[in-house]
Amino acid sequence: MLIIFEKLRKINEKLSSLKQRGKIFDYRIILKLNMTVNLYLVTNGMSDVEIDSIIDDKNLQIDIEKPYPIRK
C-alpha cells in the first residue's frame, strides 16, 4: 500500500512541473478504495504518448478520461 503513495508522489511531481511550464492547466489524482487511480488532466492538446510518459508504470491501474473535442 505504501508503494502506491510513492508512485503517486512521483506522478504528482511530474504533473506539477508540467503545470509550472504551462503544458497543463490543472490536474487531479484520486486514489480510490480499491487502489485504482483516476487521473484528471486539463490540457490544451497533449498527445497520448505524452500522457503515457507521465505515468510510465504499467503496474498502476489508472483511468484517464479524455473529453471529445468540440466540433463547430
Summary of the structure (lengths in Angstrom):
residues: 72
radius of gyration: 12.7
end to end distance: 45.8
largest distance: 46.4
contacts: 138
relative contact order: 0.18
helix: 38%
strand: 25%
